[in-house]
């Protein structure tokens, strides 16, 4: 089925999942750096802090692109950590 999708020009599952991401890799790096910087300063990690930084980035991106702001979901920080747990 994977070969069939490639032949017909359809996305594979990794491409589809990547298209659903709200943040680019560069923006994800900013979020990772934020969490690491907070840890270096001795502040314990909180999902709220990561969530707030994520929303700050999305608001700035929406303003720059002229698109409406959509808030992050309730479990977003948990999903983000699952994706980047090897880095944080």
NUPA-677837 format. One record per atom (N, C-alpha, C): residue number from 0; residue in one letter; atom name; y, z, x. Coordinates in steps of 0.2 Angstrom, whole numbers. Layout:
// NUPA-677837
  num  residuo  atomo     py     pz     px
  NUM        A     CA      Y      Z      X
...
This chain:
// NUPA-677837
  num  residuo  atomo     py     pz     px
    0        X      N     -6      0      4
    0        X     CA      0      0      0
    0        X      C      6      0      4
    1        X      N      6      3     10
    1        X     CA     12      4     15
    1        X      C     13     -4     17
    2        X      N      8     -7     19
    2        X     CA      9    -14     22
    2        X      C     12    -18     16
    3        X      N      9    -17     10
    3        X     CA     12    -21      4
    3        X      C     19    -20      3
    4        X      N     21    -14      4
    4        X     CA     28    -12      3
    4        X      C     33    -15      8
    5        X      N     30    -15     14
    5        X     CA     34    -18     20
    5        X      C     35    -26     19
    6        X      N     29    -29     17
    6        X     CA     29    -36     16
    6        X      C     34    -38     10
    7        X      N     34    -34      5
    7        X     CA     39    -36     -1
    7        X      C     46    -33      0
    8        X      N     47    -30      6
    8        X     CA     54    -28      7
    8        X      C     56    -21      4
    9        X      N     51    -17      2
    9        X     CA     53    -11     -1
    9        X      C     53     -6      4
   10        X      N     56      0      2
   10        X     CA     57      6      7
   10        X      C     50      9      8
   11        X      N     49     12     14
   11        X     CA     43     17     14
   11        X      C     46     24     12
   12        X      N     42     29     12
   12        X     CA     43     35     10
   12        X      C     49     38     14
   13        X      N     48     37     21
   13        X     CA     53     40     25
   13        X      C     60     38     24
   14        X      N     61     31     23
   14        X     CA     67     28     21
   14        X      C     70     30     14
   15        X      N     66     31     10
   15        X     CA     68     33      3
   15        X      C     70     40      3
   16        X      N     67     45      7
   16        X     CA     69     52      7
   16        X      C     75     52     11
   17        X      N     76     48     16
   17        X     CA     82     48     20
   17        X      C     88     46     16
   18        X      N     87     41     11
   18        X     CA     93     39      7
   18        X      C     95     44      2
   19        X      N     91     50      1
   19        X     CA     93     55     -3
   19        X      C     97     60      0
   20        X      N     97     60      7
   20        X     CA    101     65     11
   20        X      C    108     65      9
   21        X      N    111     71      8
   21        X     CA    118     71      7
   21        X      C    122     71     14
   22        X      N    119     72     19
   22        X     CA    123     73     26
   22        X      C    120     68     31
   23        X      N    124     65     35
   23        X     CA    122     61     40
   23        X      C    119     65     46
   24        X      N    116     62     50
   24        X     CA    113     66     56
   24        X      C    119     70     60
   25        X      N    125     66     60
   25        X     CA    130     70     64
   25        X      C    133     76     60
   26        X      N    133     75     53
   26        X     CA    135     81     49
   26        X      C    130     86     49
   27        X      N    124     85     50
   27        X     CA    118     90     50
   27        X      C    119     93     57
   28        X      N    121     90     62
   28        X     CA    122     93     69
   28        X      C    128     98     68
   29        X      N    133     96     65
   29        X     CA    139    101     64
   29        X      C    136    107     60
   30        X      N    132    107     55
   30        X     CA    129    112     52
   30        X      C    124    117     56
   31        X      N    120    113     60
   31        X     CA    116    117     65
   31        X      C    120    120     70
   32        X      N    125    117     73
   32        X     CA    130    120     78
   32        X      C    133    126     75
   33        X      N    135    126     68
   33        X     CA    138    131     65
   33        X      C    134    137     65
   34        X      N    127    136     63
   34        X     CA    123    142     62
   34        X      C    121    145     69
   35        X      N    121    141     74
   35        X     CA    120    143     81
   35        X      C    126    147     84
   36        X      N    132    144     82
   36        X     CA    138    148     84
   36        X      C    139    155     81
   37        X      N    137    155     75
   37        X     CA    137    162     71
   37        X      C    132    167     75
   38        X      N    126    164     77
   38        X     CA    122    168     80
   38        X      C    124    171     87
   39        X      N    127    166     90
   39        X     CA    130    168     97
   39        X      C    135    174     96
   40        X      N    139    173     91
   40        X     CA    144    178     90
   40        X      C    141    185     87
   41        X      N    135    185     86
   41        X     CA    132    191     84
   41        X      C    131    192     76
   42        X      N    133    187     72
   42        X     CA    133    188     65
   42        X      C    126    186     63
   43        X      N    123    190     58
   43        X     CA    117    188     56
   43        X      C    117    181     52
   44        X      N    112    177     52
   44        X     CA    112    171     48
   44        X      C    112    173     40
   45        X      N    116    169     37
   45        X     CA    116    170     29
   45        X      C    116    163     26
   46        X      N    112    162     21
   46        X     CA    112    156     17
   46        X      C    118    154     14
   47        X      N    122    159     13
   47        X     CA    129    158     10
   47        X      C    134    155     15
   48        X      N    133    157     21
   48        X     CA    138    154     26
   48        X      C    136    147     27
   49        X      N    130    145     27
   49        X     CA    128    138     28
   49        X      C    129    134     22
   50        X      N    129    137     16
   50        X     CA    130    133     10
   50        X      C    138    132     10
   51        X      N    142    137     12
   51        X     CA    149    136     12
   51        X      C    151    131     17
   52        X      N    148    131     23
   52        X     CA    150    125     28
   52        X      C    148    119     25
   53        X      N    142    118     22
   53        X     CA    140    112     19
   53        X      C    144    109     14
   54        X      N    147    113     10
   54        X     CA    151    111      4
   54        X      C    158    109      7
   55        X      N    160    113     12
   55        X     CA    166    111     16
   55        X      C    166    104     19
   56        X      N    160    102     22
   56        X     CA    159     95     24
   56        X      C    159     90     19
   57        X      N    156     92     13
   57        X     CA    155     87      8
   57        X      C    162     86      5
   58        X      N    166     91      4
   58        X     CA    173     90      1
   58        X      C    177     86      5
   59        X      N    177     87     12
   59        X     CA    181     83     16
   59        X      C    179     76     16
   60        X      N    172     75     16
   60        X     CA    169     68     16
   60        X      C    171     65      9
   61        X      N    171     68      4
   61        X     CA    173     65     -3
   61        X      C    180     63     -3
   62        X      N    184     68      0
   62        X     CA    192     66      0
   62        X      C    193     60      4
   63        X      N    190     60     10
   63        X     CA    191     54     14
   63        X      C    188     47     11
   64        X      N    183     48      7
   64        X     CA    180     42      4
   64        X      C    182     40     -3
   65        X      N    186     45     -5
   65        X     CA    189     44    -12
   65        X      C    183     45    -17
   66        X      N    178     49    -16
   66        X     CA    172     50    -21
   66        X      C    173     57    -23
   67        X      N    170     58    -29
   67        X     CA    171     64    -32
   67        X      C    166     69    -29
   68        X      N    168     76    -29
   68        X     CA    164     81    -25
   68        X      C    158     83    -30
   69        X      N    152     83    -27
   69        X     CA    146     86    -31
   69        X      C    144     92    -27
   70        X      N    143     98    -30
   70        X     CA    141    103    -27
   70        X      C    134    103    -24
   71        X      N    132    107    -19
   71        X     CA    125    107    -17
   71        X      C    121    111    -22
   72        X      N    115    110    -22
   72        X     CA    110    114    -26
   72        X      C    109    121    -24
   73        X      N    106    125    -28
   73        X     CA    105    132    -27
   73        X      C    100    133    -21
   74        X      N     95    128    -20
   74        X     CA     90    129    -15
   74        X      C     92    125     -8
   75        X      N     98    122     -8
   75        X     CA     99    117     -3
   75        X      C     99    120      4
   76        X      N    101    126      5
   76        X     CA    101    129     12
   76        X      C     94    131     14
   77        X      N     89    132      9
   77        X     CA     82    133     11
   77        X      C     79    127     13
   78        X      N     81    121      9
   78        X     CA     78    115     11
   78        X      C     81    112     18
   79        X      N     87    114     19
   79        X     CA     90    112     25
   79        X      C     86    115     31
   80        X      N     85    122     30
   80        X     CA     82    125     35
   80        X      C     75    123     37
   81        X      N     71    121     31
   81        X     CA     65    118     32
   81        X      C     65    112     36
   82        X      N     70    108     35
   82        X     CA     70    102     38
   82        X      C     72    103     46
   83        X      N     76    107     47
   83        X     CA     79    108     54
   83        X      C     76    115     57
   84        X      N     71    118     55
   84        X     CA     69    124     57
   84        X      C     67    124     65
   85        X      N     65    118     67
   85        X     CA     64    118     75
   85        X      C     70    118     79
   86        X      N     76    117     76
   86        X     CA     82    118     79
   86        X      C     86    124     79
   87        X      N     85    128     73
   87        X     CA     89    134     72
   87        X      C     84    140     73
